[in-house]
Amino acid sequence: MYKVLLVDDEILIRERISQRIPWESLGYELKGTCENGKEAIEFMEKQPVDLVLTDICMPYVDGLELAKYLYENEKRTKVVIITGYDEFEYAKKAVEYRVLSYVLKPVTSVELIEKLEEAKKILDSEEANFQVRTYYEGSYPLLKNQFLLELSKGRFYEEGIEEKLKEFHIDFQGECYCAALLYPRIQPDKKELSHMASLIAREAGEDVLSFEGDDHNIILYVKKKNSSELKKDMAFICEAAARWVENEFHTPVFSLIGTCVFRLGGIGFSCEKALELKEYIYLERDQGIYEWDKYQKYKLSAQGMICENDREKRIVLAVRSNLSEEVQREITSIRKECRVRWIPKNKVVVLYQSLILAVMNFFERLNIVDDAFLLKEQEIISGLFGCTYISEMEKKVLEFFQMAVEIMNSNRGNYGDHQAIAALEYINSHYGDCDLSLQEICEKLAISVSYFSSAFKNYTGMTFVEALTKKRMEKAMELMENTSLRTYEIAEKCGYSDANYFSNIFKRTTQMTPRDYVRTRMNRKGTYESQNQI
């Protein structure tokens, strides 16, 4: 329903028009009547209307003055003038005030209804145009953002780009271009993301376009006169943008910078290269800057390879020796190396898991793994892939190693015995190795030679060499009694490459040469068999 105001200084005319016109069926609502223009203006200041029916000759403010007021202050309000023949030429001057039409007195209901129907068509048309314009204006920022987003995906030809730039009044002509993707560490909602993009657009200047991406990110397009200037400035621009966002929204920002292109239609390629860096956000690189050109230096060389450097042995030794600071230093070095060498997340996870398993295997050899520690190990190993950032992984891994150090300390009284038992088991399975040595045992057990020697002596009452010799001699006697092997063959099986040296050791241990020992055993065996025959 369109709102109508009737203005005439004759009360009978006001009453007749008010009562005889079927306002509602025509699509109108008569909101009031006034006897002059002054009263009408006061009415409309409180309650705007869509159409004014007004006489010309009225006191205080006449119809033409009222039409002029509406033209200057309420352009959407239409005016229909009711006038007499002698006033018609005078009324035509109102054309400059865009008066819609005229009705000559004496006015009839039919004539007025026709004018009202004509006015409604015009009002309907303008209303439709107004709604379209309002919708477009309201959608303008969204449509502009969508165009820029489509451009980031390489979905426009150069000629199409020119048309869209004009449509959205974007002046962005340069010699070269580069894209950057900005990811807030704390994922923002849609409203916050819009505010972030607007903040950067307001602060960055005409060389930067900032808009919302479709991955909870902000996309920047930067233009410059030459590529060397652009490459140099990209990190500074992204660093500044991150600082503005962090100051306003209190969240760090990671910036992924693509490669330079030399036409705006190629900006999608720059975005594509920036997106390749997304998997490395977990590294939390210094200042949050990730540049595709720098990443390329490692891609075809040693990129993706992390240097082992006997980390497992060092971690086990640090845990065993209660060196918490050494554990911390070792894990921190992994983070630093990953950042420098752009190590993919999955390879870091595998490395952390291998370190954890090395400590678990060490504890299992000592038989000091309890259920709580086993659950902690399983929880951390399975949870590493779920970590978003390397700092989260590091925290979990350090938590595990701290628990390992505490368990090691609580079992330190039995540690020497465990190591001695482990050494005896190793001797039992490797006595035939001619190169078996104290140093080899200590390396396998990740223990110092001096500490092991003391612990082994306390537990067995023998030195390592004495225990090894004892085992070898026992095995040699067993072979002499149950096989027909020659002396040099038995020596080799017992870990001696020199048969003469073996014979000397054997005689020193048994007070007999190998040949005498075999003869004595054979004589005893024959006597035993004769006794059984009697």
Buried (B, 14 or more C-beta within 10 A) or exposed (E): EBBBBBBBBEEEBBEBBBEEBEBEEBBBEBBBBBBBBBBBBEBBEEEEBBBBBBBBBBEEBBBBBBBBBBBEEBEEBBBBBBBBEEBBEEBEEBEEBEBBBBBBBEBEEEEBBEBBEEBBEEBEEBBEEEEEEEEEEEEEBEBBBBBBBBBBEBEBEEEBBBEBBEEBEBEBEBEBBBBBBBBBBEEBEEEBBBBBBBBBBEBBEEBBBBBBBEEBBBBBBBBBEEBEEBBEBBBEBBBBBBBBBBEEBEBBBBBBBBBBBEEBBBBBBBBBBBBBBBEBBBBBBEBBBBBBEBBBEBEEEEBEEBEEEEBBBBBBBBBBBEBBEBBBEBBEBBBEBBBEBBBBBEEBBEBBBEBBEBBBEBBEBBEBBEEEBEEBBEEBBEEBEEBEBBEBBBEBBBEBBBBBBEBBEEBEEEBBBBBBBBBBEBBEEBBBEEEBEBEEBBEEBBBEEEBBBEBBBEBBEEEBEEBBBBBBBEBBBEBBEEEEBEBBEBBBBBBBEEBEEBBEBBBEBBEBBBEEBBEEBEEEEEEEEEEEEE
